[in-house]
Amino acid sequence: MPDSKKKIILAIYAAPNKDSNSATLLDEFCKGAEAGGAAIEKIYLYDLHLPYFNYGNRKAEPPDNPENKDVKMLEKQIMGASGLVIASPVWNFSVPAILKNLLDRISYFGRVFRHPYSMRKQPNFTHLHCFYIFTTGVPWYGWLFDSLAYYHTKITMWYFGAKNHGLLKVHNCGNGAKNIVHDRPWLLQKAYNKGVWFASKYLV
Protein backbone atom coordinates (compact mmCIF):
# COMPACT_ATOMS: atom_id res chain seq x y z
CA MET A 1 0.00 0.00 0.00
CA PRO A 2 1.21 3.52 -0.77
CA ASP A 3 2.50 5.64 2.10
CA SER A 4 -0.46 7.78 3.20
CA LYS A 5 1.93 10.64 4.04
CA LYS A 6 3.14 10.84 0.46
CA LYS A 7 1.25 12.26 -2.49
CA ILE A 8 -0.03 9.57 -4.81
CA ILE A 9 0.65 9.12 -8.50
CA LEU A 10 -1.85 6.89 -10.27
CA ALA A 11 -0.04 5.03 -13.06
CA ILE A 12 -2.31 3.73 -15.82
CA TYR A 13 -1.08 1.17 -18.35
CA ALA A 14 -3.06 1.04 -21.59
CA ALA A 15 -0.93 -1.63 -23.25
CA PRO A 16 -2.27 -5.20 -23.63
CA ASN A 17 0.95 -6.82 -22.39
CA LYS A 18 2.66 -5.82 -19.17
CA ASP A 19 6.18 -5.98 -20.62
CA SER A 20 5.44 -3.76 -23.63
CA ASN A 21 7.60 -0.79 -24.54
CA SER A 22 5.21 1.75 -23.03
CA ALA A 23 4.75 -0.36 -19.88
CA THR A 24 8.52 -0.70 -19.46
CA LEU A 25 8.98 3.05 -19.73
CA LEU A 26 6.16 3.61 -17.26
CA ASP A 27 7.81 1.24 -14.78
CA GLU A 28 11.01 3.27 -14.99
CA PHE A 29 9.07 6.51 -14.63
CA CYS A 30 7.40 5.13 -11.49
CA LYS A 31 10.76 4.13 -10.01
CA GLY A 32 11.95 7.68 -10.54
CA ALA A 33 8.77 9.13 -9.07
CA GLU A 34 9.19 6.99 -5.96
CA ALA A 35 12.77 8.20 -5.66
CA GLY A 36 11.35 11.72 -5.97
CA GLY A 37 9.14 11.16 -2.95
CA ALA A 38 5.79 10.04 -4.39
CA ALA A 39 3.75 6.90 -3.73
CA ILE A 40 2.59 4.86 -6.72
CA GLU A 41 -0.68 3.06 -7.43
CA LYS A 42 -0.70 1.01 -10.64
CA ILE A 43 -3.64 0.09 -12.85
CA TYR A 44 -3.55 -2.18 -15.91
CA LEU A 45 -6.61 -1.30 -17.96
CA TYR A 46 -6.76 -4.77 -19.50
CA ASP A 47 -7.18 -6.23 -16.00
CA LEU A 48 -10.35 -4.21 -15.40
CA HIS A 49 -13.94 -4.80 -16.41
CA LEU A 50 -14.92 -1.56 -18.11
CA PRO A 51 -17.96 -2.04 -20.36
CA TYR A 52 -17.89 0.34 -23.28
CA PHE A 53 -19.53 3.68 -22.74
CA ASN A 54 -23.19 3.96 -23.66
CA TYR A 55 -26.20 6.02 -22.61
CA GLY A 56 -27.25 3.54 -19.96
CA ASN A 57 -23.92 3.39 -18.12
CA ARG A 58 -22.88 7.02 -18.58
CA LYS A 59 -23.21 7.75 -14.83
CA ALA A 60 -22.03 4.34 -13.55
CA GLU A 61 -25.16 3.99 -11.44
CA PRO A 62 -26.19 2.18 -9.35
CA PRO A 63 -22.76 1.86 -7.72
CA ASP A 64 -23.40 -1.67 -6.43
CA ASN A 65 -23.97 -2.99 -9.95
CA PRO A 66 -21.04 -5.32 -10.83
CA GLU A 67 -20.82 -3.57 -14.20
CA ASN A 68 -19.89 -0.34 -12.39
CA LYS A 69 -17.50 -1.74 -9.78
CA ASP A 70 -14.25 -0.92 -11.58
CA VAL A 71 -15.47 2.47 -12.78
CA LYS A 72 -16.29 3.43 -9.21
CA MET A 73 -12.89 2.15 -8.08
CA LEU A 74 -11.24 4.38 -10.70
CA GLU A 75 -13.26 7.35 -9.48
CA LYS A 76 -11.99 6.85 -5.94
CA GLN A 77 -8.39 6.44 -7.06
CA ILE A 78 -8.34 9.38 -9.46
CA MET A 79 -9.99 11.71 -6.99
CA GLY A 80 -7.55 10.60 -4.28
CA ALA A 81 -4.42 11.04 -6.38
CA SER A 82 -2.33 14.15 -6.89
CA GLY A 83 -0.67 12.88 -10.05
CA LEU A 84 -1.66 10.77 -13.03
CA VAL A 85 0.63 9.20 -15.60
CA ILE A 86 -0.78 7.36 -18.61
CA ALA A 87 1.35 5.08 -20.76
CA SER A 88 0.06 3.78 -24.06
CA PRO A 89 1.07 2.59 -27.50
CA VAL A 90 -0.25 4.49 -30.51
CA TRP A 91 -2.15 2.33 -32.97
CA ASN A 92 -3.13 3.64 -36.39
CA PHE A 93 -2.68 7.29 -35.33
CA SER A 94 -4.91 6.91 -32.28
CA VAL A 95 -4.94 5.52 -28.75
CA PRO A 96 -6.16 1.97 -28.13
CA ALA A 97 -9.93 1.66 -27.77
CA ILE A 98 -9.54 0.68 -24.12
CA LEU A 99 -7.94 4.05 -23.31
CA LYS A 100 -10.54 6.01 -25.26
CA ASN A 101 -13.22 4.08 -23.37
CA LEU A 102 -11.54 5.00 -20.08
CA LEU A 103 -11.72 8.70 -20.96
CA ASP A 104 -15.39 8.31 -21.87
CA ARG A 105 -16.29 6.33 -18.74
CA ILE A 106 -14.64 8.78 -16.31
CA SER A 107 -16.30 11.80 -17.91
CA TYR A 108 -19.25 11.56 -15.51
CA PHE A 109 -17.01 12.68 -12.67
CA GLY A 110 -14.47 14.54 -14.80
CA ARG A 111 -17.01 17.33 -15.27
CA VAL A 112 -19.78 17.86 -12.73
CA PHE A 113 -22.57 20.23 -11.76
CA ARG A 114 -21.09 22.29 -8.93
CA HIS A 115 -24.05 24.60 -8.37
CA PRO A 116 -27.64 23.40 -7.90
CA TYR A 117 -29.12 26.05 -10.22
CA SER A 118 -26.51 25.84 -12.96
CA MET A 119 -26.94 23.81 -16.14
CA ARG A 120 -23.24 24.00 -16.94
CA LYS A 121 -20.80 21.33 -15.83
CA GLN A 122 -17.47 22.36 -14.35
CA PRO A 123 -14.05 20.63 -14.46
CA ASN A 124 -13.51 18.31 -11.50
CA PHE A 125 -9.85 17.26 -11.89
CA THR A 126 -8.29 20.57 -10.88
CA HIS A 127 -6.27 18.73 -8.20
CA LEU A 128 -4.59 16.47 -10.76
CA HIS A 129 -1.14 16.84 -12.38
CA CYS A 130 -0.60 14.70 -15.49
CA PHE A 131 2.26 13.19 -17.47
CA TYR A 132 2.04 10.98 -20.58
CA ILE A 133 4.18 8.25 -22.16
CA PHE A 134 3.46 7.13 -25.72
CA THR A 135 5.27 4.68 -27.97
CA THR A 136 4.76 4.32 -31.71
CA GLY A 137 6.09 2.22 -34.55
CA VAL A 138 4.84 4.20 -37.54
CA PRO A 139 7.52 5.36 -40.03
CA TRP A 140 8.79 8.93 -39.75
CA TYR A 141 6.31 10.28 -42.29
CA GLY A 142 3.44 9.35 -39.96
CA TRP A 143 4.81 10.99 -36.83
CA LEU A 144 2.79 14.15 -37.38
CA PHE A 145 -0.44 12.14 -37.51
CA ASP A 146 0.56 10.19 -34.42
CA SER A 147 0.51 13.47 -32.54
CA LEU A 148 -3.30 13.36 -32.77
CA ALA A 149 -3.26 10.57 -30.17
CA TYR A 150 -1.15 12.61 -27.76
CA TYR A 151 -3.16 15.79 -28.14
CA HIS A 152 -6.52 14.07 -27.87
CA THR A 153 -5.59 12.53 -24.52
CA LYS A 154 -4.01 15.70 -23.15
CA ILE A 155 -6.89 17.93 -24.28
CA THR A 156 -9.45 15.59 -22.75
CA MET A 157 -7.70 15.68 -19.38
CA TRP A 158 -7.36 19.47 -19.66
CA TYR A 159 -11.11 19.63 -20.37
CA PHE A 160 -11.62 17.74 -17.11
CA GLY A 161 -9.51 20.37 -15.32
CA ALA A 162 -6.20 18.52 -14.99
CA LYS A 163 -2.83 20.22 -15.45
CA ASN A 164 -0.60 18.73 -18.15
CA HIS A 165 3.13 18.84 -17.43
CA GLY A 166 4.95 16.58 -19.81
CA LEU A 167 5.08 14.01 -22.57
CA LEU A 168 7.64 11.31 -23.31
CA LYS A 169 7.10 10.01 -26.84
CA VAL A 170 9.26 7.28 -28.29
CA HIS A 171 9.34 6.39 -31.98
CA ASN A 172 10.54 3.28 -33.82
CA CYS A 173 8.90 0.82 -31.43
CA GLY A 174 6.96 -1.11 -34.05
CA ASN A 175 8.47 -4.57 -33.91
CA GLY A 176 5.65 -6.83 -32.86
CA ALA A 177 5.90 -8.16 -29.32
CA LYS A 178 9.62 -7.41 -28.94
CA ASN A 179 10.48 -4.94 -26.20
CA ILE A 180 12.78 -2.54 -28.00
CA VAL A 181 13.32 0.01 -25.26
CA HIS A 182 15.30 -2.56 -23.25
CA ASP A 183 18.00 -2.09 -25.91
CA ARG A 184 17.99 1.67 -25.35
CA PRO A 185 19.25 2.19 -21.79
CA TRP A 186 19.35 5.94 -22.32
CA LEU A 187 15.56 5.86 -22.81
CA LEU A 188 15.06 3.96 -19.59
CA GLN A 189 17.20 6.53 -17.81
CA LYS A 190 15.24 9.35 -19.41
CA ALA A 191 11.95 7.87 -18.19
CA TYR A 192 13.41 7.48 -14.69
CA ASN A 193 14.64 11.08 -14.68
CA LYS A 194 11.23 12.31 -15.84
CA GLY A 195 9.63 10.49 -12.93
CA VAL A 196 11.99 12.10 -10.43
CA TRP A 197 11.38 15.52 -11.96
CA PHE A 198 7.61 15.16 -12.08
CA ALA A 199 7.27 13.95 -8.49
CA SER A 200 9.70 16.40 -6.95
CA LYS A 201 8.47 19.44 -8.86
CA TYR A 202 4.70 19.01 -8.83
CA LEU A 203 3.74 16.61 -6.05
CA VAL A 204 6.08 16.76 -3.05
C-alpha positions in Angstrom: 0.0 0.0 0.0 1.2 3.5 -0.8 2.5 5.6 2.1 -0.5 7.8 3.2 1.9 10.6 4.0 3.1 10.8 0.5 1.2 12.3 -2.5 0.0 9.6 -4.8 0.7 9.1 -8.5 -1.8 6.9 -10.3 0.0 5.0 -13.1 -2.3 3.7 -15.8 -1.1 1.2 -18.3 -3.1 1.0 -21.6 -0.9 -1.6 -23.3 -2.3 -5.2 -23.6 0.9 -6.8 -22.4 2.7 -5.8 -19.2 6.2 -6.0 -20.6 5.4 -3.8 -23.6 7.6 -0.8 -24.5 5.2 1.7 -23.0 4.8 -0.4 -19.9 8.5 -0.7 -19.5 9.0 3.1 -19.7 6.2 3.6 -17.3 7.8 1.2 -14.8 11.0 3.3 -15.0 9.1 6.5 -14.6 7.4 5.1 -11.5 10.8 4.1 -10.0 12.0 7.7 -10.5 8.8 9.1 -9.1 9.2 7.0 -6.0 12.8 8.2 -5.7 11.3 11.7 -6.0 9.1 11.2 -2.9 5.8 10.0 -4.4 3.8 6.9 -3.7 2.6 4.9 -6.7 -0.7 3.1 -7.4 -0.7 1.0 -10.6 -3.6 0.1 -12.9 -3.6 -2.2 -15.9 -6.6 -1.3 -18.0 -6.8 -4.8 -19.5 -7.2 -6.2 -16.0 -10.3 -4.2 -15.4 -13.9 -4.8 -16.4 -14.9 -1.6 -18.1 -18.0 -2.0 -20.4 -17.9 0.3 -23.3 -19.5 3.7 -22.7 -23.2 4.0 -23.7 -26.2 6.0 -22.6 -27.2 3.5 -20.0 -23.9 3.4 -18.1 -22.9 7.0 -18.6 -23.2 7.7 -14.8 -22.0 4.3 -13.6 -25.2 4.0 -11.4 -26.2 2.2 -9.3 -22.8 1.9 -7.7 -23.4 -1.7 -6.4 -24.0 -3.0 -9.9 -21.0 -5.3 -10.8 -20.8 -3.6 -14.2 -19.9 -0.3 -12.4 -17.5 -1.7 -9.8 -14.2 -0.9 -11.6 -15.5 2.5 -12.8 -16.3 3.4 -9.2 -12.9 2.2 -8.1 -11.2 4.4 -10.7 -13.3 7.3 -9.5 -12.0 6.8 -5.9 -8.4 6.4 -7.1 -8.3 9.4 -9.5 -10.0 11.7 -7.0 -7.6 10.6 -4.3 -4.4 11.0 -6.4 -2.3 14.1 -6.9 -0.7 12.9 -10.1 -1.7 10.8 -13.0 0.6 9.2 -15.6 -0.8 7.4 -18.6 1.4 5.1 -20.8 0.1 3.8 -24.1 1.1 2.6 -27.5 -0.2 4.5 -30.5 -2.2 2.3 -33.0 -3.1 3.6 -36.4 -2.7 7.3 -35.3 -4.9 6.9 -32.3 -4.9 5.5 -28.8 -6.2 2.0 -28.1 -9.9 1.7 -27.8 -9.5 0.7 -24.1 -7.9 4.1 -23.3 -10.5 6.0 -25.3 -13.2 4.1 -23.4 -11.5 5.0 -20.1 -11.7 8.7 -21.0 -15.4 8.3 -21.9 -16.3 6.3 -18.7 -14.6 8.8 -16.3 -16.3 11.8 -17.9 -19.3 11.6 -15.5 -17.0 12.7 -12.7 -14.5 14.5 -14.8 -17.0 17.3 -15.3 -19.8 17.9 -12.7 -22.6 20.2 -11.8 -21.1 22.3 -8.9 -24.1 24.6 -8.4 -27.6 23.4 -7.9 -29.1 26.0 -10.2 -26.5 25.8 -13.0 -26.9 23.8 -16.1 -23.2 24.0 -16.9 -20.8 21.3 -15.8 -17.5 22.4 -14.3 -14.1 20.6 -14.5 -13.5 18.3 -11.5 -9.8 17.3 -11.9 -8.3 20.6 -10.9 -6.3 18.7 -8.2 -4.6 16.5 -10.8 -1.1 16.8 -12.4 -0.6 14.7 -15.5 2.3 13.2 -17.5 2.0 11.0 -20.6 4.2 8.3 -22.2 3.5 7.1 -25.7 5.3 4.7 -28.0 4.8 4.3 -31.7 6.1 2.2 -34.5 4.8 4.2 -37.5 7.5 5.4 -40.0 8.8 8.9 -39.8 6.3 10.3 -42.3 3.4 9.3 -40.0 4.8 11.0 -36.8 2.8 14.1 -37.4 -0.4 12.1 -37.5 0.6 10.2 -34.4 0.5 13.5 -32.5 -3.3 13.4 -32.8 -3.3 10.6 -30.2 -1.2 12.6 -27.8 -3.2 15.8 -28.1 -6.5 14.1 -27.9 -5.6 12.5 -24.5 -4.0 15.7 -23.1 -6.9 17.9 -24.3 -9.4 15.6 -22.7 -7.7 15.7 -19.4 -7.4 19.5 -19.7 -11.1 19.6 -20.4 -11.6 17.7 -17.1 -9.5 20.4 -15.3 -6.2 18.5 -15.0 -2.8 20.2 -15.4 -0.6 18.7 -18.2 3.1 18.8 -17.4 4.9 16.6 -19.8 5.1 14.0 -22.6 7.6 11.3 -23.3 7.1 10.0 -26.8 9.3 7.3 -28.3 9.3 6.4 -32.0 10.5 3.3 -33.8 8.9 0.8 -31.4 7.0 -1.1 -34.1 8.5 -4.6 -33.9 5.7 -6.8 -32.9 5.9 -8.2 -29.3 9.6 -7.4 -28.9 10.5 -4.9 -26.2 12.8 -2.5 -28.0 13.3 0.0 -25.3 15.3 -2.6 -23.2 18.0 -2.1 -25.9 18.0 1.7 -25.4 19.2 2.2 -21.8 19.4 5.9 -22.3 15.6 5.9 -22.8 15.1 4.0 -19.6 17.2 6.5 -17.8 15.2 9.4 -19.4 12.0 7.9 -18.2 13.4 7.5 -14.7 14.6 11.1 -14.7 11.2 12.3 -15.8 9.6 10.5 -12.9 12.0 12.1 -10.4 11.4 15.5 -12.0 7.6 15.2 -12.1 7.3 14.0 -8.5 9.7 16.4 -6.9 8.5 19.4 -8.9 4.7 19.0 -8.8 3.7 16.6 -6.1 6.1 16.8 -3.1 
